[in-house]
């Protein structure tokens, strides 16, 4: 036994297709895509307020 070769992965995918059907795979792929998209969006949302706060500080006049 060694590492998995591409042929091993193709065999595993073919067996999984036979067991679960194509409908499950499309649902899993769609779910993974949405999850990744939401994760990236939340990472961007977490960074934007910091930039906005820095811009607000720069635009406000200093108090003496």
C-alpha positions as CSV (number, residue, x, y, z in Angstrom):
1,X,0.0,0.0,0.0
2,X,1.4,3.4,-0.5
3,X,0.1,6.8,-1.2
4,X,-3.2,7.2,-3.0
5,X,-2.7,7.6,-6.7
6,X,-5.2,9.3,-9.0
7,X,-6.6,5.9,-9.9
8,X,-7.4,5.2,-6.3
9,X,-9.3,8.5,-6.0
10,X,-11.3,7.8,-9.2
11,X,-12.2,4.4,-7.8
12,X,-13.4,5.9,-4.5
13,X,-15.4,8.5,-6.3
14,X,-17.0,5.9,-8.6
15,X,-18.0,3.8,-5.6
16,X,-19.4,6.8,-3.8
17,X,-21.4,7.7,-6.9
18,X,-22.9,4.2,-7.0
19,X,-23.8,4.2,-3.3
20,X,-25.1,7.8,-2.9
21,X,-26.2,8.8,-6.4
22,X,-25.4,12.0,-8.2
23,X,-28.1,14.0,-6.4
24,X,-26.2,13.8,-3.1
25,X,-23.0,14.9,-4.7
26,X,-24.5,18.0,-6.3
27,X,-26.1,18.9,-3.0
28,X,-22.8,18.5,-1.2
29,X,-20.9,20.5,-3.8
30,X,-23.5,23.3,-3.7
31,X,-23.3,23.3,0.1
32,X,-19.5,23.4,0.1
33,X,-19.5,26.3,-2.4
34,X,-22.0,28.3,-0.4
35,X,-20.1,27.7,2.8
36,X,-16.8,28.8,1.3
37,X,-18.4,31.9,-0.2
38,X,-20.0,32.8,3.1
39,X,-16.7,32.2,5.0
40,X,-14.9,34.5,2.6
41,X,-17.6,37.2,2.9
42,X,-17.5,37.1,6.7
43,X,-13.7,37.4,6.6
44,X,-14.0,40.5,4.4
45,X,-16.8,41.9,6.7
46,X,-14.5,41.5,9.7
47,X,-11.7,43.6,8.1
48,X,-13.8,46.4,6.6
49,X,-15.0,48.0,9.8
50,X,-11.4,48.5,10.9
51,X,-10.6,50.4,7.7
52,X,-13.8,52.5,8.1
53,X,-12.9,53.3,11.7
54,X,-9.4,54.4,10.7
55,X,-10.9,56.6,8.0
56,X,-13.3,58.2,10.4
57,X,-10.5,59.0,12.8
58,X,-8.5,60.7,10.0
59,X,-11.5,62.7,8.9
60,X,-12.5,64.0,12.3
61,X,-10.6,67.1,13.5
62,X,-8.4,66.7,16.6
63,X,-9.8,68.0,19.9
64,X,-7.5,70.4,21.7
